[in-house]
Every structure is written in C-alpha cells, then in structure tokens.
Amino acid sequence: MNTPILQFGTSRFLQAHADLFVSEAMVAGKALGPITVVQTSGDPSRAGRIGALSAPEGFPVIIRGLEDGKPVERELRVRSVSRSLSTATDWNEVRRIFVEEARVVLSNTGDKGYALMEGDGLDGVPGSFPMKLLALLLARFRSGGMPLTILPCELISRNGDVLKRLIADLASRHVGDADFASWLSERVIWGNTLVDRIVSEPIEPAGAIAEPYAIWAIERQPGLTLPCEHACIKLVEDLTPYERLKLHILNLGHTVLADRWLSQRRPAAECVKDILADAAIRAELEEIYRAEVVPGFRTHGLGDEAEAYVVTTLQRFLNPYLDHRLADIAGNHAEKIVRRIVGFRDWCPDVPMPRLSAIVDR
C-alpha cells in the first residue's frame, strides 16, 4: 500500500472536506492516491476514531442544507483513507511514510496547532506539531530529500508562509544545517490555502454532518502538487480576494447578528437561522450588505463577486439543518468587531458605513 497523501489531524472538518474531495476524485481517477491519516494529539478519547477512519467500508458524511434555495440531504461514503496512525504509538511508521511515500502533506491541527512546548526537542517523539514536522522533514532530507508539497488547512491568514517561517526558525535553532535550510526553502512547497465549510456535527466513531457549500482555495506557485482535482478546489493566483470575501461578508455577518443578539439580550439558545426569522433583523443585515458591504468591495473591483457571495452566505445562514448558536459566535466579540468591521472600514475608507459604524461605536 502506497499513500501519497499524508494528513495530520483527524478533525471532522477534514473528514467532510479534504478526505471527501479525495474520495470523490479517486472514483473519477483524478487523485494522487489514498491517504494516511495521523493523529498528532495522542488524545485517548479519540482512539476509536483512528481505526474507524480507515475501515474498508469507509465512513459517512451527510450533506444537509440549501442548494438553490431548496433543502437537500444526502449521505456520501468516504473511502480515501486507507491507513490511520498515531504519533504516540506509530512514530516510526509515520516517519517511514513521510520519507518514502508522501508527495503532499495536509494539516488541520486546531487553534493551537502551531504552539510550541517548553523544552521540546528532536529526540524521541517531539511534543508539538511544528517540532514533529521539523523532525520528519529532517528525516526526509537525510534520506535523499525528494520534493514535497505542504498544504496547511489551519484558519490562519497565509498559513503556508506562517508555517514555513516557523519551521525555518526551528531549523536554525535545533539543526543549524545550511543545506537543510536551503532544501526547506527551495524543495519544500509551502502552500497558502483557505478552507471554508461548516461541519456542524460529528458522527461516531468517524464521519460528519456538513453543509453543501465548500471551497478549498490554494494559491498557485511553481512546483505545487495538488492532492486531487475537484470542483471545490480552486487553484488561484491570489488568495486575498477569497480571504476578504469570507472575512468581511460571512464573518462580518456573523458579528452583526451576534451584536444584535447581545444588545437585545435574546434567548440563550438562539441560532443564526432563528434570529434571521426576525424580519427586522434580517432586513437590517441585508441592507448592510447592500448599502455598505458590496459598495466597499466594488471600490476594489470585487462588486460582482461580493454580490454573489452575499447570496451564498444568506443561504448558508438560513440552512434549516444547521444549529449554529449565537452564543458560540459571540465569543471574543470585541476582537471580532475590530478584525471584521473596523478592518473593513479601514480597507474601504471612502464608503459610508453608518450601520456598521454604529456597532463599532456602541
């Protein structure tokens, strides 16, 4: 068995995103091949997921939501994962696969996935994901140094650049080999990516429930290898427009709704679809999009793209199957206002934004 795709992370998001895309592409003969999934956390509570991910019958992904305004529900079977391991118990095998088989490496290691551990080093099994990755890259370099594409899927702007700088810094401090540093820079392709799909619930022991909408935008660069061809994978010249659309339409809309939920002291369990059943709030959000957000994007030549994304976003918000609680969205509300609304005003200084400014100035 050869697995040219090596994935770090067992999240339900990856199950309903990259794993599903590769599975569908394999059926069409448009994938590099199957996946080895690696658990990096060593969390014993997820031990059952490891074996279930690579079961011969695959695992389910249920798509529920609105397409063209109509409710849809369908169950898909993901059979792209042929092997599942843990760095806690299978480190030597993980290293062998990384050195001998991998052509593309994926990662989705959570909000703190790039955090380092005090005293972490290259001896034995490193504790943090960045140190594990450094150890594996060093092993590959010392075994001949075949080229490699790394596609991080963490929700960090320009995640490939961030991870590249982190690994280069660790290499300078823990390895100190100029040839290795050159190989990391020239032969390892660090892809910048943007991922977007709401995966609302897990299915135990493996599987997930997700909305119909999905995108995996990957910034083009020389030498980049994609894991597969799929309609949801977009190879783009610049990720910036996609990041702006998501941040200042989808995320901004969530923050507008969270602000109304907080200021009006609405029910604790209220979800996005519920608050939009309030005609006044829905009309206000639609007016913000129409009169403030789309004109802002239009000043950057993205008006048509913004109008289309607003339609998609409202359809996602109205998903009758998705229980997206406003209590969760309202976390770190002040910080989100700065990034999503103040950042948008600063990007579009010539566009009047009275409603958005009222949220900022409250």
C-alpha positions in Angstrom: 0.0 0.0 0.0 1.3 3.4 -1.0 -0.3 6.6 0.3 1.0 9.7 -1.5 -1.2 11.9 0.7 -0.3 12.2 4.4 -2.7 14.1 6.7 -2.0 15.3 10.2 -5.3 15.8 12.1 -8.4 13.7 12.4 -10.9 16.5 12.7 -14.5 16.2 11.5 -13.7 19.2 9.3 -11.1 17.3 7.3 -13.3 14.2 7.1 -16.0 16.3 5.3 -13.6 18.4 3.3 -10.2 17.1 2.1 -11.0 13.4 2.8 -14.3 13.6 0.9 -12.8 15.5 -2.0 -10.0 12.9 -2.4 -12.5 10.1 -2.2 -14.7 11.5 -4.9 -11.7 12.3 -7.1 -10.4 8.7 -6.7 -13.6 7.4 -8.2 -13.0 9.7 -11.1 -9.3 8.7 -11.4 -8.2 12.3 -10.6 -6.4 11.8 -7.2 -2.8 11.1 -6.4 -4.0 8.2 -4.4 -5.2 7.3 -0.9 -4.5 9.0 2.4 -2.7 8.0 5.6 -4.3 10.0 8.5 -2.2 10.7 11.5 -3.4 11.7 15.0 -0.9 14.1 16.5 -2.5 14.9 19.8 -2.4 11.4 21.4 -5.8 12.1 22.8 -7.1 8.7 24.1 -10.7 9.8 23.8 -10.3 9.8 20.0 -8.7 6.4 19.9 -11.8 4.8 18.4 -11.8 7.3 15.5 -8.3 6.1 14.4 -9.4 2.7 13.3 -12.8 3.8 12.0 -11.3 6.3 9.6 -9.6 3.6 7.6 -12.2 0.9 7.8 -12.7 -0.8 4.4 -16.3 0.3 4.2 -15.4 3.9 4.7 -17.2 6.4 6.9 -20.3 8.6 6.3 -20.5 12.3 5.5 -24.1 13.6 5.5 -24.6 16.8 3.5 -27.6 18.8 4.7 -28.6 22.3 3.8 -29.9 24.5 1.0 -29.0 24.3 -2.7 -30.6 26.9 -5.0 -33.0 27.6 -2.1 -34.2 24.1 -1.8 -33.5 21.7 1.1 -31.2 18.8 0.4 -29.9 15.8 2.3 -27.7 13.1 1.0 -25.2 10.6 2.6 -21.8 10.1 1.0 -19.3 7.4 1.8 -15.6 8.4 2.2 -13.2 5.7 1.2 -10.0 7.7 0.6 -8.3 6.9 4.0 -6.5 3.6 3.7 -4.4 3.8 6.8 -4.7 5.6 10.2 -1.9 6.0 12.7 -1.0 7.9 15.9 2.3 9.7 16.5 2.0 8.5 20.1 2.2 4.8 19.1 3.3 4.6 15.5 6.0 7.2 15.2 8.5 5.0 13.3 5.9 4.1 10.7 4.7 7.7 10.4 8.4 8.7 9.7 8.8 5.9 7.1 5.6 7.0 5.2 6.7 10.7 5.4 10.1 9.8 4.0 9.2 7.2 1.4 5.6 7.7 0.3 4.3 11.3 0.8 4.1 13.7 -2.0 1.5 16.0 -0.4 1.1 16.7 3.3 -2.1 18.1 4.8 -2.6 19.5 8.3 -5.5 20.8 10.4 -4.3 20.8 13.9 -6.7 23.2 15.6 -6.5 26.7 17.0 -3.3 26.0 18.9 -1.7 23.6 16.4 1.3 25.8 15.8 2.0 26.3 19.5 5.4 25.1 20.8 6.0 23.2 24.0 8.6 24.3 26.5 11.7 22.1 26.3 10.5 20.4 23.2 13.3 18.9 21.0 14.0 16.5 18.2 14.9 13.5 20.4 12.3 10.7 20.5 8.8 11.8 19.6 8.6 15.6 19.7 5.6 17.0 21.6 4.3 19.8 19.4 3.2 19.6 15.8 5.8 22.0 14.5 8.6 20.0 16.1 7.2 16.8 14.8 7.0 18.2 11.3 10.6 19.5 11.6 11.8 16.0 12.7 10.0 14.4 9.8 11.3 16.9 7.3 14.9 16.4 8.6 14.5 12.6 8.1 13.2 13.1 4.6 16.1 15.5 3.8 18.7 13.0 5.1 17.1 10.2 3.1 17.5 11.9 -0.3 15.4 15.0 0.0 12.6 14.4 -2.5 10.4 17.4 -3.2 7.3 17.8 -1.1 4.2 20.0 -1.1 2.7 21.0 2.3 -0.9 22.3 2.4 -1.8 23.5 5.8 -5.6 24.0 6.4 -5.4 25.8 9.7 -7.5 29.0 9.8 -4.5 31.3 9.7 -4.1 34.0 7.0 -1.3 32.9 4.6 -0.9 29.7 6.6 1.8 28.3 4.4 4.0 31.3 4.8 3.4 31.3 8.6 4.3 27.6 8.9 7.4 28.0 6.6 8.8 30.8 8.8 8.1 28.8 12.0 9.8 25.7 10.7 12.8 27.7 9.3 13.3 29.3 12.7 13.1 26.0 14.5 15.6 24.5 12.0 18.1 27.3 12.6 17.9 26.8 16.3 17.7 23.0 16.5 19.5 21.8 13.4 21.8 24.5 12.1 22.5 22.9 8.7 22.7 25.4 5.8 21.9 22.7 3.2 18.8 21.6 5.2 17.7 25.2 5.4 18.1 25.6 1.6 16.2 22.4 1.0 13.3 23.6 3.2 13.1 26.9 1.3 13.7 25.6 -2.3 12.4 22.0 -2.4 9.5 22.1 0.0 6.5 23.9 -1.4 4.6 25.7 1.4 1.1 26.3 0.1 -1.1 29.1 1.2 -4.7 27.9 1.5 -8.2 29.0 2.5 -10.8 26.4 3.6 -14.5 27.0 4.2 -17.2 24.6 5.1 -19.4 24.5 8.1 -19.2 21.0 9.6 -21.8 21.1 12.3 -21.7 17.7 14.0 -19.6 14.6 14.3 -20.8 11.1 13.6 -19.3 8.5 15.9 -16.8 6.8 15.7 -16.0 8.6 12.4 -17.9 10.8 10.0 -19.6 14.2 10.0 -22.6 16.3 9.0 -21.8 19.3 6.8 -23.4 22.0 4.8 -23.4 21.8 0.9 -21.1 24.8 0.5 -17.4 24.1 0.4 -14.3 25.6 -1.0 -10.6 24.9 -0.8 -8.7 27.8 -2.4 -5.0 27.2 -2.9 -2.6 29.8 -4.1 -0.7 28.9 -7.3 3.1 28.6 -7.2 5.8 26.8 -9.1 6.2 23.1 -8.2 2.9 22.9 -6.3 1.3 19.4 -6.3 -2.4 19.1 -5.6 -3.8 16.1 -3.9 -6.6 15.8 -6.4 -8.8 17.6 -8.9 -12.2 18.5 -7.6 -14.8 21.1 -8.3 -14.4 22.6 -4.8 -10.7 23.0 -5.1 -9.8 26.4 -6.7 -6.2 27.0 -7.8 -5.9 30.8 -7.7 -3.3 33.5 -8.4 -4.0 35.4 -5.1 -5.9 34.3 -2.0 -6.6 37.9 -0.9 -10.0 38.3 -2.5 -11.2 35.0 -1.1 -9.9 35.9 2.4 -11.7 39.3 2.1 -15.0 37.9 1.0 -15.0 35.3 3.8 -13.9 37.8 6.5 -16.0 40.8 5.5 -19.2 39.1 4.4 -19.6 35.7 6.1 -17.7 36.5 9.3 -18.9 40.2 9.4 -22.5 39.0 9.0 -22.0 36.6 12.0 -20.6 39.5 14.1 -23.6 41.8 13.1 -26.0 39.1 14.2 -24.0 38.4 17.4 -24.1 42.1 18.2 -27.9 42.2 17.9 -28.2 39.0 20.0 -26.0 40.6 22.7 -27.6 44.0 22.7 -31.1 42.8 22.7 -30.5 40.0 25.2 -32.1 37.5 23.1 -32.7 33.8 24.0 -29.5 32.0 25.1 -30.0 29.0 22.8 -30.9 31.1 19.7 -29.2 30.1 16.5 -28.4 32.0 13.3 -31.4 30.7 11.4 -33.6 31.6 14.4 -32.5 35.3 14.6 -33.0 35.7 10.9 -36.6 34.7 11.3 -37.0 38.1 12.9 -37.9 40.2 9.8 -36.4 43.4 11.1 -33.0 41.8 11.8 -32.9 40.0 8.5 -33.8 43.3 6.7 -31.1 45.2 8.6 -28.4 42.6 7.7 -29.5 42.6 4.0 -29.4 46.4 4.0 -25.9 46.4 5.5 -24.7 44.0 2.8 -26.5 46.0 0.0 -25.6 49.6 1.0 -22.3 49.2 2.9 -20.5 45.9 2.2 -21.0 45.4 -1.5 -20.1 49.1 -2.3 -16.9 48.6 -0.3 -15.9 45.6 -2.3 -16.9 47.4 -5.5 -14.2 50.0 -4.8 -11.7 47.2 -5.1 -13.1 45.7 -8.3 -14.9 42.9 -6.5 -18.5 44.1 -6.6 -19.9 41.2 -8.6 -18.0 38.7 -6.6 -19.4 40.2 -3.4 -23.0 40.2 -4.6 -22.7 36.6 -5.5 -21.1 35.7 -2.1 -23.8 37.6 -0.2 -26.4 35.4 -1.9 -24.5 32.3 -0.9 -23.9 33.5 2.6 -27.5 34.2 3.3 -28.4 30.8 2.0 -25.9 29.3 4.4 -27.2 31.3 7.3 -30.7 30.1 6.6 -29.7 26.4 6.5 -32.7 24.7 8.3 -30.5 21.8 9.4 -27.7 23.8 11.0 -27.8 24.8 14.7 -25.1 27.5 14.7 -25.5 29.0 18.2 -25.0 32.8 18.5 -23.6 32.2 22.0 -20.6 30.5 20.3 -20.3 33.2 17.6 -20.4 35.9 20.2 -17.2 34.8 21.9 -14.4 37.3 21.8 -16.9 39.8 20.3 -14.8 43.0 20.7 -11.8 41.4 18.9 -14.0 40.2 16.1 -15.5 43.7 15.6 -12.0 45.1 15.2 -10.9 42.5 12.6 -14.2 42.1 10.7 -15.8 45.5 10.8 -13.1 48.1 11.7 -10.8 46.3 9.3 -13.4 46.6 6.5 -13.9 50.3 7.1 -10.1 50.8 7.0 -10.0 48.9 3.7 -12.8 51.0 2.2 -12.3 54.5 3.8 -14.4 56.3 1.1 -17.6 54.3 1.6 -20.2 55.5 4.1 -21.0 52.8 6.6 -23.4 54.2 9.2 -24.8 50.9 10.4 -21.5 49.2 10.8 -20.0 52.3 12.4 -22.8 52.2 15.0 -21.8 48.7 16.0 -18.2 49.9 16.4 -19.1 53.0 18.3 -21.6 51.4 20.7 
